[in-house]
């Protein structure tokens, strides 16, 4: 689990990764990235907040 203080770094690294993948131009990957971007906040929050 990542801490809330690390979330900015994780978001930047994911942004950089997504940019590289978009530049590759693979249509299937671009579709996955669009879905990820739509759910990014919820996905990242899952790693910051503990669900019991």
MARMI-273825 format. One record per residue (C-alpha): x, y, z; residue number from 1; residue in three letters. Coordinates in nm, 4 decimals, decimal comma, padded with zeros to 6 digits. Layout:
<recs>
+----------+----------+----------+-----+-----+
|       px |       py |       pz |   i |  aa |
+----------+----------+----------+-----+-----+
|        X |        Y |        Z | NUM | ALA |
...
+----------+----------+----------+-----+-----+
</recs>
This chain:
<recs>
+----------+----------+----------+-----+-----+
|       px |       py |       pz |   i |  aa |
+----------+----------+----------+-----+-----+
|  00,0000 |  00,0000 |  00,0000 |   1 | UNK |
|  00,1231 |  00,3485 | -00,0785 |   2 | UNK |
|  00,0857 |  00,6392 |  00,1560 |   3 | UNK |
| -00,0958 |  00,9584 |  00,0760 |   4 | UNK |
|  00,2380 |  01,1417 |  00,0672 |   5 | UNK |
|  00,3505 |  00,9206 | -00,2226 |   6 | UNK |
|  00,0373 |  00,9586 | -00,4326 |   7 | UNK |
|  00,1713 |  01,2601 | -00,6258 |   8 | UNK |
|  00,4796 |  01,0646 | -00,7327 |   9 | UNK |
|  00,2708 |  00,7632 | -00,8334 |  10 | UNK |
|  00,0333 |  00,9833 | -01,0350 |  11 | UNK |
|  00,3255 |  01,1439 | -01,2196 |  12 | UNK |
|  00,4856 |  00,8090 | -01,2980 |  13 | UNK |
|  00,1544 |  00,6748 | -01,4271 |  14 | UNK |
|  00,1048 |  00,9880 | -01,6363 |  15 | UNK |
|  00,4509 |  00,9415 | -01,7897 |  16 | UNK |
|  00,3789 |  00,5738 | -01,8583 |  17 | UNK |
|  00,0437 |  00,6537 | -02,0213 |  18 | UNK |
|  00,2045 |  00,9163 | -02,2426 |  19 | UNK |
|  00,4663 |  00,6679 | -02,3647 |  20 | UNK |
|  00,2005 |  00,4096 | -02,4396 |  21 | UNK |
| -00,0192 |  00,6607 | -02,6233 |  22 | UNK |
|  00,2791 |  00,7584 | -02,8373 |  23 | UNK |
|  00,3202 |  00,3920 | -02,9337 |  24 | UNK |
| -00,0199 |  00,4216 | -03,1016 |  25 | UNK |
| -00,1556 |  00,0731 | -03,0289 |  26 | UNK |
| -00,5374 |  00,1139 | -03,0466 |  27 | UNK |
| -00,6144 | -00,1526 | -02,7840 |  28 | UNK |
| -00,3738 |  00,0020 | -02,5346 |  29 | UNK |
| -00,5187 |  00,3473 | -02,5986 |  30 | UNK |
| -00,8668 |  00,2120 | -02,5141 |  31 | UNK |
| -00,7359 |  00,0646 | -02,1886 |  32 | UNK |
| -00,5671 |  00,3941 | -02,1011 |  33 | UNK |
| -00,8925 |  00,5820 | -02,1627 |  34 | UNK |
| -01,0709 |  00,3492 | -01,9195 |  35 | UNK |
| -00,7903 |  00,3896 | -01,6686 |  36 | UNK |
| -00,8074 |  00,7684 | -01,6954 |  37 | UNK |
| -01,1831 |  00,7557 | -01,6350 |  38 | UNK |
| -01,1278 |  00,5554 | -01,3146 |  39 | UNK |
| -00,7877 |  00,6908 | -01,2100 |  40 | UNK |
| -00,9022 |  00,8612 | -00,8891 |  41 | UNK |
| -01,0886 |  00,5554 | -00,7659 |  42 | UNK |
| -00,8058 |  00,3176 | -00,8566 |  43 | UNK |
| -00,5396 |  00,5278 | -00,6837 |  44 | UNK |
| -00,7562 |  00,5850 | -00,3770 |  45 | UNK |
| -00,7784 |  00,2085 | -00,3310 |  46 | UNK |
| -00,4034 |  00,2024 | -00,2671 |  47 | UNK |
| -00,4100 |  00,4973 | -00,0283 |  48 | UNK |
| -00,7127 |  00,4208 |  00,1875 |  49 | UNK |
| -00,7566 |  00,0951 |  00,3739 |  50 | UNK |
| -01,0880 | -00,0776 |  00,3137 |  51 | UNK |
| -01,2001 | -00,2998 |  00,5974 |  52 | UNK |
+----------+----------+----------+-----+-----+
</recs>
